[in-house]
């Protein structure tokens, strides 16, 4: 696999790698994110969002940036529930977050709630590598 060139915004705004936790219910998506984040020198923790202990795993990962899917499959908590839980935790409430989803309608319905949360950016699937890195730069420098 060829290493990807990082956009200037990422190089300029994020001089040091930050710990990223990715929460998603798709093993393929988690594998892709692992490769992309590794290529950008980000230490990453990957969490199956359908696990019953997903919130405990997020907390234990001590994320500096969180990437979470809005809609998770069969778990007890959906991505939005987990995001709300994260925002109510004093130790996690300010973690910059990228909500990564294909649910454009859901994003539109939740736009006011997302705007009320600090450091939240929405990234609609499908997205390019440049769009991912740009979103990470936005939340990291907000």
N, C-alpha and C positions, 0 to 999 in steps of 0.2 A: 504494500500500500504506500502511495506517495504521500509525503507529509504535506499538509495544507498550509498555505500562507495565511497568516492571521491578518485581519483587517487592521488598518492604522488605528481605528478607534480603540481596539482592544489593546494594542501595544502602547498607545499613549495614555490610556486611562487605567490600566491595570498592570502596574509594574511588577507586582508580585502575585504568584499563583494563589488562588483562594480555594478553600475546601468547598466542594460542591456536592450536594446530596440530590440525587435524582430519584423521584418516586413515580413509578409507572407500573401498569399491570401487564405490559407487553415485554416479554423477554427479548424480542428482536429490537424494540426501541431502546431498551436498556443497554443492549450490546452495542448498538450504533452510537449511543451517547457516550459509552465508555471509550470507544475509539476516538470520537471527536474531541472529547475532553482530554484524553491522554495526548493526542496530537498537539493540543494547546497547552500542555504541561499543567493541567489542573488535577490536583488530587481529587478523586471522586469516590463517593459511596453510592452504590446502586441498591435501591430498595423496591421489592415487589409490593406495590401499594395494596394488594389484596390480602396481604398477611395480617393476621389478627393483631400482631404487635408492631405494625408499621409506625405508629406514633412513637413508641418507645425506641425503635431503631433510628428514627429521625433525630430524636433528642440525643441519643447516644453518639450519633455521628457528628455532633457539634458543627452544623453547617454554617459556612460563611455566605453561601448562596444556596437557595433551594430551587429546584426545578420540579414542578409537580403537574401531573395531568389533572384536568378538571373532572373528568369522568373516569372513574376506575371501575373495573368489572364486578367481581363477585364478593368483594370484601364487605365487612360490616360498615366501614366508613368510606364514603366517596371522597374524591380529591378535594371538593369544596369543603366538606366536613373537616378534613385533615388541615386544610389551609386555615380555616377558622380556629381550629384547636391550636395551631402553631401561633397565630396572632394573639391568642389569649394567654400564652405562656410567657412570663416575664423574660426568661432567658432566650426566647426565640422570636419575640414580637417584632423586632427590628431587622430580622434576617431578610436581605433582599431576595425577592422571589420572582421567578418566571413561571407563569401559568401557561402550560403548553397543552394545546387542545385542538381538535378538529371541530369542536362544537361552537361554530360561529354564533348560532342562535343563543346558546347558553351564555356566551360571553356578552352578547348584547343585553340579555336580561339581567346580567349581574354587573353591568358597567358601573353603576353608582356604588355598589359595594366595593368593587375593585379600586375605584377612585378614592374611597374613604380609607383604604389600607395604605400604609407607607411602603414605599419601595416595591411595588408590584407592577410587573410588565406582563402583557399577554403576548404570546407567540402562537399564531395560528398554524396548524399543520395543514398541508405540508409546508415546510420551510426550508430555506437554503442554509448552508453552513454559514455563510456571511450573516444571514438574519439571526441565527443562533448567537454568534459571537457579538453581534451588535446589541442584542437583547441583554446578554451578560454584561456588556460594557455599560448599558443604560442603568441596570439595577445596581451595579457595583459603584457607580459614581453618583447615584441619586442622593 
